[in-house]
Amino acid sequence: MNRDGTYRKTKFVQNSKIFRCPICKEEMNVHQFKDMVCSQGHNFNIAKKGYINFLLKAVKTDYDKDMFYSRNLIHSSGFFDPLLESLSNSIIKRIQEKDVRKVNILDAGCGDGSHIGQIINKIYEKLDRDISGFGVDISKEGILLASKQYFEILWCVADLTNLPFASKGFDVILNILSPANYDEFYRVLEDDGILIKVVPGKDYLKELRNIFYEGTEKQEYSNDEVVKLFSRKFRVLDTIELKYSHKMDKDNLAHLIAMTPLSWKATDDKIKEAVGMDIDSISVDFLIIIGEKG
């Protein structure tokens, strides 16, 4: 079976009921094994690489092919491994508490798909459950890369403000270092589901922040407002502070700088300074917020 084509289209057929037309909000089904179509005739093609583009108009983002390439290499270096282990353990705990056999997980703002891909693999290592993974991102480049790496997950190019999913379709929503739309998350989350959001802590990549923004207000970071906004829509069940240090060589440091939005507004001189410095480890600091519908 062709895992790039027929295999993925079969998975869209099997999971068609979880999709909702982003135009008219009607239910959708797969038509002639090639398109996702709603009852009003709105049509979205299933690409040969096994993803669907649900965007209603072209969108320009700062997340380009080179950035995702660098991010993928940083993933491979183990940079996010402690975070992904913590997230998978939190999901496993929830699955066991609720004693559910079928679990739908959405990564909202999935980028290149590495987060949810590795999390689901970790869950499978510890639990025997029927898990379906879905990834959505506004960047086509990110989804294209994801579709080439993780064949078991259904990938969609879409806007977080207009998710192409039916209400109450997901048991777990992941929102990792990504913008959020809490109204849409609330809508597509099951009543007893959980939302897991990951935001930087104050020491996240502090070595780079100190170089890029020394003496400016950007040198210090606070996630207080993010936590307040989360708690307005969801009841916070738990917060986990995760801090560790990750070893860096020159090549990985260059790719880390290329992938982080911290560098986007830094001057070229500051970026060259950071790349040239003798930084052999980098500070990693995450706040994991776990919530449910209030």
LUMFI-743798 format. One record per residue (C-alpha): residue number from 0; residue in three letters; chain; x, y, z. Coordinates in nm, 3 decimals. Layout:
<rs>
+-----+------+-----+---------+---------+---------+
! seq ! type ! mol !       u !       v !       w !
+-----+------+-----+---------+---------+---------+
! NUM !  ALA !   A !       X !       Y !       Z !
...
+-----+------+-----+---------+---------+---------+
</rs>
This chain:
<rs>
+-----+------+-----+---------+---------+---------+
! seq ! type ! mol !       u !       v !       w !
+-----+------+-----+---------+---------+---------+
!   0 !  MET !   A !   0.000 !   0.000 !   0.000 !
!   1 !  ASN !   A !   0.130 !   0.348 !  -0.090 !
!   2 !  ARG !   A !   0.177 !   0.522 !   0.245 !
!   3 !  ASP !   A !   0.200 !   0.861 !   0.075 !
!   4 !  GLY !   A !  -0.128 !   0.828 !  -0.112 !
!   5 !  THR !   A !  -0.383 !   0.552 !  -0.066 !
!   6 !  TYR !   A !  -0.289 !   0.482 !   0.294 !
!   7 !  ARG !   A !  -0.340 !   0.839 !   0.411 !
!   8 !  LYS !   A !  -0.657 !   0.888 !   0.208 !
!   9 !  THR !   A !  -0.798 !   0.576 !   0.373 !
!  10 !  LYS !   A !  -0.730 !   0.735 !   0.713 !
!  11 !  PHE !   A !  -0.917 !   1.049 !   0.606 !
!  12 !  VAL !   A !  -1.212 !   0.828 !   0.510 !
!  13 !  GLN !   A !  -1.202 !   0.652 !   0.847 !
!  14 !  ASN !   A !  -1.193 !   0.982 !   1.036 !
!  15 !  SER !   A !  -1.415 !   1.196 !   0.811 !
!  16 !  LYS !   A !  -1.678 !   1.253 !   1.083 !
!  17 !  ILE !   A !  -1.436 !   1.462 !   1.287 !
!  18 !  PHE !   A !  -1.408 !   1.721 !   1.009 !
!  19 !  ARG !   A !  -1.631 !   2.025 !   0.958 !
!  20 !  CYS !   A !  -1.641 !   2.257 !   0.661 !
!  21 !  PRO !   A !  -1.458 !   2.581 !   0.744 !
!  22 !  ILE !   A !  -1.691 !   2.773 !   0.513 !
!  23 !  CYS !   A !  -2.046 !   2.664 !   0.599 !
!  24 !  LYS !   A !  -1.974 !   2.452 !   0.912 !
!  25 !  GLU !   A !  -2.151 !   2.145 !   0.769 !
!  26 !  GLU !   A !  -2.035 !   1.785 !   0.808 !
!  27 !  MET !   A !  -1.786 !   1.649 !   0.556 !
!  28 !  ASN !   A !  -1.715 !   1.321 !   0.379 !
!  29 !  VAL !   A !  -1.448 !   1.194 !   0.143 !
!  30 !  HIS !   A !  -1.570 !   1.193 !  -0.220 !
!  31 !  GLN !   A !  -1.424 !   0.955 !  -0.479 !
!  32 !  PHE !   A !  -1.126 !   0.892 !  -0.254 !
!  33 !  LYS !   A !  -0.968 !   1.227 !  -0.342 !
!  34 !  ASP !   A !  -1.163 !   1.519 !  -0.193 !
!  35 !  MET !   A !  -1.315 !   1.620 !   0.140 !
!  36 !  VAL !   A !  -1.659 !   1.759 !   0.051 !
!  37 !  CYS !   A !  -1.944 !   1.900 !   0.259 !
!  38 !  SER !   A !  -2.317 !   1.882 !   0.189 !
!  39 !  GLN !   A !  -2.307 !   2.232 !   0.037 !
!  40 !  GLY !   A !  -2.046 !   2.124 !  -0.218 !
!  41 !  HIS !   A !  -1.742 !   2.299 !  -0.073 !
!  42 !  ASN !   A !  -1.446 !   2.093 !  -0.184 !
!  43 !  PHE !   A !  -1.097 !   2.047 !  -0.036 !
!  44 !  ASN !   A !  -0.850 !   1.822 !  -0.215 !
!  45 !  ILE !   A !  -0.652 !   1.552 !  -0.035 !
!  46 !  ALA !   A !  -0.300 !   1.619 !  -0.161 !
!  47 !  LYS !   A !  -0.084 !   1.336 !  -0.292 !
!  48 !  LYS !   A !   0.141 !   1.378 !   0.012 !
!  49 !  GLY !   A !  -0.157 !   1.305 !   0.235 !
!  50 !  TYR !   A !  -0.272 !   1.636 !   0.382 !
!  51 !  ILE !   A !  -0.560 !   1.878 !   0.324 !
!  52 !  ASN !   A !  -0.529 !   2.255 !   0.282 !
!  53 !  PHE !   A !  -0.836 !   2.411 !   0.447 !
!  54 !  LEU !   A !  -0.720 !   2.773 !   0.420 !
!  55 !  LEU !   A !  -0.974 !   2.998 !   0.252 !
!  56 !  LYS !   A !  -0.705 !   3.239 !   0.128 !
!  57 !  ALA !   A !  -0.329 !   3.241 !   0.092 !
!  58 !  VAL !   A !  -0.143 !   3.338 !   0.408 !
!  59 !  LYS !   A !   0.214 !   3.461 !   0.440 !
!  60 !  THR !   A !   0.397 !   3.348 !   0.753 !
!  61 !  ASP !   A !   0.747 !   3.385 !   0.897 !
!  62 !  TYR !   A !   0.775 !   3.008 !   0.920 !
!  63 !  ASP !   A !   0.954 !   2.909 !   0.602 !
!  64 !  LYS !   A !   1.118 !   2.591 !   0.475 !
!  65 !  ASP !   A !   1.463 !   2.677 !   0.611 !
!  66 !  MET !   A !   1.325 !   2.751 !   0.957 !
!  67 !  PHE !   A !   1.144 !   2.417 !   0.972 !
!  68 !  TYR !   A !   1.457 !   2.238 !   0.851 !
!  69 !  SER !   A !   1.652 !   2.389 !   1.140 !
!  70 !  ARG !   A !   1.375 !   2.308 !   1.385 !
!  71 !  ASN !   A !   1.372 !   1.948 !   1.268 !
!  72 !  LEU !   A !   1.746 !   1.918 !   1.327 !
!  73 !  ILE !   A !   1.710 !   2.064 !   1.676 !
!  74 !  HIS !   A !   1.436 !   1.809 !   1.747 !
!  75 !  SER !   A !   1.669 !   1.533 !   1.634 !
!  76 !  SER !   A !   1.937 !   1.657 !   1.875 !
!  77 !  GLY !   A !   1.709 !   1.576 !   2.171 !
!  78 !  PHE !   A !   1.648 !   1.939 !   2.262 !
!  79 !  PHE !   A !   1.277 !   1.881 !   2.331 !
!  80 !  ASP !   A !   1.301 !   1.524 !   2.467 !
!  81 !  PRO !   A !   1.240 !   1.607 !   2.837 !
!  82 !  LEU !   A !   0.942 !   1.823 !   2.741 !
!  83 !  LEU !   A !   0.788 !   1.554 !   2.520 !
!  84 !  GLU !   A !   0.839 !   1.295 !   2.794 !
!  85 !  SER !   A !   0.656 !   1.516 !   3.043 !
!  86 !  LEU !   A !   0.370 !   1.585 !   2.801 !
!  87 !  SER !   A !   0.324 !   1.218 !   2.712 !
!  88 !  ASN !   A !   0.319 !   1.127 !   3.082 !
!  89 !  SER !   A !   0.050 !   1.390 !   3.150 !
!  90 !  ILE !   A !  -0.164 !   1.253 !   2.867 !
!  91 !  ILE !   A !  -0.114 !   0.893 !   2.984 !
!  92 !  LYS !   A !  -0.221 !   0.993 !   3.335 !
!  93 !  ARG !   A !  -0.540 !   1.150 !   3.200 !
!  94 !  ILE !   A !  -0.619 !   0.850 !   2.979 !
!  95 !  GLN !   A !  -0.579 !   0.616 !   3.275 !
!  96 !  GLU !   A !  -0.791 !   0.836 !   3.503 !
!  97 !  LYS !   A !  -1.075 !   0.848 !   3.249 !
!  98 !  ASP !   A !  -1.020 !   0.484 !   3.141 !
!  99 !  VAL !   A !  -1.084 !   0.559 !   2.774 !
! 100 !  ARG !   A !  -0.992 !   0.325 !   2.487 !
! 101 !  LYS !   A !  -1.024 !   0.566 !   2.192 !
! 102 !  VAL !   A !  -0.831 !   0.893 !   2.211 !
! 103 !  ASN !   A !  -0.821 !   1.179 !   1.958 !
! 104 !  ILE !   A !  -0.525 !   1.416 !   2.001 !
! 105 !  LEU !   A !  -0.492 !   1.749 !   1.817 !
! 106 !  ASP !   A !  -0.168 !   1.945 !   1.795 !
! 107 !  ALA !   A !  -0.282 !   2.302 !   1.723 !
! 108 !  GLY !   A !   0.010 !   2.489 !   1.572 !
! 109 !  CYS !   A !   0.201 !   2.168 !   1.502 !
! 110 !  GLY !   A !   0.474 !   2.310 !   1.279 !
! 111 !  ASP !   A !   0.675 !   2.023 !   1.131 !
! 112 !  GLY !   A !   0.481 !   1.767 !   1.336 !
! 113 !  SER !   A !   0.772 !   1.644 !   1.547 !
! 114 !  HIS !   A !   0.604 !   1.718 !   1.880 !
! 115 !  ILE !   A !   0.286 !   1.517 !   1.834 !
! 116 !  GLY !   A !   0.466 !   1.251 !   1.633 !
! 117 !  GLN !   A !   0.704 !   1.175 !   1.918 !
! 118 !  ILE !   A !   0.440 !   1.213 !   2.189 !
! 119 !  ILE !   A !   0.211 !   0.955 !   2.029 !
! 120 !  ASN !   A !   0.506 !   0.717 !   1.986 !
! 121 !  LYS !   A !   0.586 !   0.754 !   2.357 !
! 122 !  ILE !   A !   0.225 !   0.688 !   2.455 !
! 123 !  TYR !   A !   0.214 !   0.373 !   2.242 !
! 124 !  GLU !   A !   0.525 !   0.247 !   2.422 !
! 125 !  LYS !   A !   0.340 !   0.256 !   2.755 !
! 126 !  LEU !   A !  -0.031 !   0.212 !   2.677 !
! 127 !  ASP !   A !  -0.245 !  -0.012 !   2.458 !
! 128 !  ARG !   A !  -0.501 !   0.237 !   2.327 !
! 129 !  ASP !   A !  -0.656 !   0.340 !   1.996 !
! 130 !  ILE !   A !  -0.496 !   0.681 !   1.942 !
! 131 !  SER !   A !  -0.565 !   0.907 !   1.645 !
! 132 !  GLY !   A !  -0.338 !   1.207 !   1.592 !
! 133 !  PHE !   A !  -0.423 !   1.527 !   1.406 !
! 134 !  GLY !   A !  -0.192 !   1.818 !   1.332 !
! 135 !  VAL !   A !  -0.291 !   2.162 !   1.210 !
! 136 !  ASP !   A !  -0.076 !   2.462 !   1.120 !
! 137 !  ILE !   A !  -0.117 !   2.772 !   0.908 !
! 138 !  SER !   A !   0.219 !   2.706 !   0.739 !
! 139 !  LYS !   A !   0.198 !   2.478 !   0.436 !
! 140 !  GLU !   A !   0.576 !   2.426 !   0.455 !
! 141 !  GLY !   A !   0.545 !   2.287 !   0.805 !
! 142 !  ILE !   A !   0.258 !   2.054 !   0.716 !
! 143 !  LEU !   A !   0.436 !   1.931 !   0.404 !
! 144 !  LEU !   A !   0.740 !   1.836 !   0.613 !
! 145 !  ALA !   A !   0.518 !   1.672 !   0.875 !
! 146 !  SER !   A !   0.336 !   1.466 !   0.613 !
! 147 !  LYS !   A !   0.666 !   1.322 !   0.491 !
! 148 !  GLN !   A !   0.770 !   1.204 !   0.837 !
! 149 !  TYR !   A !   0.465 !   1.080 !   1.028 !
! 150 !  PHE !   A !   0.227 !   0.868 !   0.822 !
! 151 !  GLU !   A !  -0.014 !   0.774 !   1.101 !
! 152 !  ILE !   A !  -0.119 !   1.132 !   1.169 !
! 153 !  LEU !   A !  -0.368 !   1.337 !   0.967 !
! 154 !  TRP !   A !  -0.228 !   1.676 !   0.870 !
! 155 !  CYS !   A !  -0.416 !   1.995 !   0.780 !
! 156 !  VAL !   A !  -0.318 !   2.343 !   0.671 !
! 157 !  ALA !   A !  -0.567 !   2.564 !   0.851 !
! 158 !  ASP !   A !  -0.618 !   2.875 !   1.059 !
! 159 !  LEU !   A !  -0.651 !   2.829 !   1.438 !
! 160 !  THR !   A !  -0.929 !   3.086 !   1.434 !
! 161 !  ASN !   A !  -1.138 !   2.862 !   1.205 !
! 162 !  LEU !   A !  -1.055 !   2.499 !   1.274 !
! 163 !  PRO !   A !  -1.192 !   2.246 !   1.020 !
! 164 !  PHE !   A !  -1.318 !   2.014 !   1.293 !
! 165 !  ALA !   A !  -1.652 !   1.923 !   1.445 !
! 166 !  SER !   A !  -1.736 !   2.037 !   1.796 !
! 167 !  LYS !   A !  -1.625 !   1.817 !   2.087 !
! 168 !  GLY !   A !  -1.410 !   1.593 !   1.869 !
! 169 !  PHE !   A !  -1.084 !   1.585 !   2.068 !
! 170 !  ASP !   A !  -0.988 !   1.437 !   2.401 !
! 171 !  VAL !   A !  -0.655 !   1.624 !   2.413 !
! 172 !  ILE !   A !  -0.545 !   1.948 !   2.249 !
! 173 !  LEU !   A !  -0.176 !   2.036 !   2.248 !
! 174 !  ASN !   A !  -0.067 !   2.397 !   2.196 !
! 175 !  ILE !   A !   0.312 !   2.399 !   2.216 !
! 176 !  LEU !   A !   0.505 !   2.727 !   2.183 !
! 177 !  SER !   A !   0.234 !   2.844 !   1.944 !
! 178 !  PRO !   A !  -0.037 !   3.110 !   1.931 !
! 179 !  ALA !   A !  -0.375 !   3.001 !   2.066 !
! 180 !  ASN !   A !  -0.742 !   3.056 !   1.993 !
! 181 !  TYR !   A !  -0.920 !   2.956 !   2.310 !
! 182 !  ASP !   A !  -1.272 !   2.993 !   2.170 !
! 183 !  GLU !   A !  -1.198 !   2.738 !   1.898 !
! 184 !  PHE !   A !  -1.010 !   2.511 !   2.140 !
! 185 !  TYR !   A !  -1.311 !   2.519 !   2.374 !
! 186 !  ARG !   A !  -1.544 !   2.430 !   2.087 !
! 187 !  VAL !   A !  -1.353 !   2.130 !   1.952 !
! 188 !  LEU !   A !  -1.254 !   1.988 !   2.292 !
! 189 !  GLU !   A !  -1.462 !   1.714 !   2.451 !
! 190 !  ASP !   A !  -1.643 !   1.819 !   2.769 !
! 191 !  ASP !   A !  -1.408 !   1.601 !   2.976 !
! 192 !  GLY !   A !  -1.101 !   1.666 !   2.758 !
! 193 !  ILE !   A !  -0.786 !   1.858 !   2.845 !
! 194 !  LEU !   A !  -0.595 !   2.144 !   2.686 !
! 195 !  ILE !   A !  -0.218 !   2.139 !   2.735 !
! 196 !  LYS !   A !  -0.037 !   2.463 !   2.655 !
! 197 !  VAL !   A !   0.341 !   2.504 !   2.666 !
! 198 !  VAL !   A !   0.494 !   2.850 !   2.697 !
! 199 !  PRO !   A !   0.851 !   2.967 !   2.758 !
! 200 !  GLY !   A !   0.966 !   3.032 !   3.114 !
! 201 !  LYS !   A !   1.171 !   3.339 !   3.204 !
! 202 !  ASP !   A !   1.502 !   3.155 !   3.153 !
! 203 !  TYR !   A !   1.418 !   3.002 !   2.814 !
! 204 !  LEU !   A !   1.718 !   3.053 !   2.584 !
! 205 !  LYS !   A !   1.841 !   3.325 !   2.820 !
! 206 !  GLU !   A !   2.191 !   3.308 !   2.671 !
! 207 !  LEU !   A !   2.051 !   3.419 !   2.335 !
! 208 !  ARG !   A !   1.808 !   3.671 !   2.484 !
! 209 !  ASN !   A !   2.093 !   3.837 !   2.674 !
! 210 !  ILE !   A !   2.292 !   3.878 !   2.351 !
! 211 !  PHE !   A !   2.008 !   3.980 !   2.121 !
! 212 !  TYR !   A !   1.830 !   4.224 !   2.353 !
! 213 !  GLU !   A !   2.081 !   4.335 !   2.615 !
! 214 !  GLY !   A !   1.967 !   4.655 !   2.781 !
! 215 !  THR !   A !   1.617 !   4.647 !   2.632 !
! 216 !  GLU !   A !   1.280 !   4.543 !   2.774 !
! 217 !  LYS !   A !   1.295 !   4.224 !   2.565 !
! 218 !  GLN !   A !   1.588 !   4.096 !   2.770 !
! 219 !  GLU !   A !   1.343 !   3.988 !   3.040 !
! 220 !  TYR !   A !   1.045 !   3.765 !   2.963 !
! 221 !  SER !   A !   0.730 !   3.699 !   3.166 !
! 222 !  ASN !   A !   0.451 !   3.453 !   3.084 !
! 223 !  ASP !   A !   0.211 !   3.598 !   3.343 !
! 224 !  GLU !   A !  -0.028 !   3.742 !   3.085 !
! 225 !  VAL !   A !  -0.038 !   3.413 !   2.893 !
! 226 !  VAL !   A !  -0.134 !   3.225 !   3.210 !
! 227 !  LYS !   A !  -0.406 !   3.481 !   3.290 !
! 228 !  LEU !   A !  -0.553 !   3.455 !   2.941 !
! 229 !  PHE !   A !  -0.556 !   3.073 !   2.959 !
! 230 !  SER !   A !  -0.736 !   3.076 !   3.295 !
! 231 !  ARG !   A !  -1.012 !   3.305 !   3.167 !
! 232 !  LYS !   A !  -1.142 !   3.029 !   2.938 !
! 233 !  PHE !   A !  -1.020 !   2.707 !   3.100 !
! 234 !  ARG !   A !  -0.994 !   2.585 !   3.456 !
! 235 !  VAL !   A !  -0.629 !   2.521 !   3.535 !
! 236 !  LEU !   A !  -0.576 !   2.167 !   3.665 !
! 237 !  ASP !   A !  -0.199 !   2.178 !   3.696 !
! 238 !  THR !   A !   0.110 !   2.378 !   3.607 !
! 239 !  ILE !   A !   0.449 !   2.216 !   3.562 !
! 240 !  GLU !   A !   0.778 !   2.405 !   3.554 !
! 241 !  LEU !   A !   1.037 !   2.219 !   3.350 !
! 242 !  LYS !   A !   1.397 !   2.341 !   3.345 !
! 243 !  TYR !   A !   1.707 !   2.177 !   3.204 !
! 244 !  SER !   A !   2.026 !   2.251 !   3.013 !
! 245 !  HIS !   A !   2.095 !   2.119 !   2.665 !
! 246 !  LYS !   A !   2.445 !   2.076 !   2.524 !
! 247 !  MET !   A !   2.519 !   2.263 !   2.204 !
! 248 !  ASP !   A !   2.782 !   2.243 !   1.933 !
! 249 !  LYS !   A !   2.842 !   2.519 !   1.678 !
! 250 !  ASP !   A !   2.617 !   2.368 !   1.411 !
! 251 !  ASN !   A !   2.325 !   2.308 !   1.645 !
! 252 !  LEU !   A !   2.359 !   2.657 !   1.791 !
! 253 !  ALA !   A !   2.328 !   2.806 !   1.443 !
! 254 !  HIS !   A !   2.016 !   2.599 !   1.375 !
! 255 !  LEU !   A !   1.866 !   2.690 !   1.715 !
! 256 !  ILE !   A !   1.912 !   3.058 !   1.634 !
! 257 !  ALA !   A !   1.756 !   3.004 !   1.290 !
! 258 !  MET !   A !   1.448 !   2.831 !   1.434 !
! 259 !  THR !   A !   1.364 !   3.056 !   1.728 !
! 260 !  PRO !   A !   1.142 !   3.364 !   1.686 !
! 261 !  LEU !   A !   1.378 !   3.532 !   1.935 !
! 262 !  SER !   A !   1.614 !   3.596 !   1.643 !
! 263 !  TRP !   A !   1.355 !   3.746 !   1.411 !
! 264 !  LYS !   A !   1.390 !   4.102 !   1.543 !
! 265 !  ALA !   A !   1.756 !   4.076 !   1.640 !
! 266 !  THR !   A !   2.009 !   4.263 !   1.430 !
! 267 !  ASP !   A !   2.239 !   4.075 !   1.193 !
! 268 !  ASP !   A !   2.537 !   4.184 !   1.404 !
! 269 !  LYS !   A !   2.383 !   4.037 !   1.719 !
! 270 !  ILE !   A !   2.306 !   3.709 !   1.542 !
! 271 !  LYS !   A !   2.665 !   3.686 !   1.414 !
! 272 !  GLU !   A !   2.788 !   3.760 !   1.765 !
! 273 !  ALA !   A !   2.577 !   3.478 !   1.910 !
! 274 !  VAL !   A !   2.684 !   3.227 !   1.645 !
! 275 !  GLY !   A !   3.049 !   3.312 !   1.706 !
! 276 !  MET !   A !   3.036 !   3.287 !   2.084 !
! 277 !  ASP !   A !   3.160 !   2.984 !   2.275 !
! 278 !  ILE !   A !   2.818 !   2.866 !   2.399 !
! 279 !  ASP !   A !   2.837 !   2.494 !   2.478 !
! 280 !  SER !   A !   2.498 !   2.463 !   2.650 !
! 281 !  ILE !   A !   2.168 !   2.648 !   2.642 !
! 282 !  SER !   A !   1.905 !   2.702 !   2.911 !
! 283 !  VAL !   A !   1.565 !   2.544 !   2.852 !
! 284 !  ASP !   A !   1.272 !   2.662 !   3.062 !
! 285 !  PHE !   A !   0.909 !   2.568 !   2.995 !
! 286 !  LEU !   A !   0.581 !   2.621 !   3.176 !
! 287 !  ILE !   A !   0.326 !   2.347 !   3.102 !
! 288 !  ILE !   A !  -0.035 !   2.451 !   3.173 !
! 289 !  ILE !   A !  -0.300 !   2.179 !   3.184 !
! 290 !  GLY !   A !  -0.664 !   2.282 !   3.184 !
! 291 !  GLU !   A !  -1.018 !   2.163 !   3.128 !
! 292 !  LYS !   A !  -1.347 !   2.332 !   3.046 !
! 293 !  GLY !   A !  -1.475 !   2.538 !   3.335 !
+-----+------+-----+---------+---------+---------+
</rs>
